[in-house]
Amino acid sequence: MPTLSTTICYLGYVAWCLRRKRSYLVGIAFVDEQTLFSARMGEQVCQIERYCRQHEPQSEQLNNQTLALEWVQLHANEFSHDTVRKAFA
């Protein structure tokens, strides 16, 4: 996850790959549930950062913390431990 840090790395393997017009969509299978959960938390941080960047120009009154809390209210359930466990099963 180079967005977070060049040193963040999660063990896994390519489970499937779909060719698109100009790219590929790749599914990664992680080696265990904890690795999957850690990767999903990293993904959540990246999604919150993206959400904040998208909304900054629209409202200077909202700071990043407010935007992050807003994103969590909208999407945190998608990243819950139970959701990850279902995906791992």
Sequence and secondary structure as in RCSB ss.txt:
>XXXX:A:sequence
MPTLSTTICYLGYVAWCLRRKRSYLVGIAFVDEQTLFSARMGEQVCQIERYCRQHEPQSEQLNNQTLALEWVQLH
ANEFSHDTVRKAFA
>XXXX:A:secstr
 TTT TT    EEEEEEEE SSSEEEEEEESSHHHHHHHHHHHHHHHHHHHHHHHTTT TTS HHHHHHHHHHHH
GGGGSHHHHHHHH 
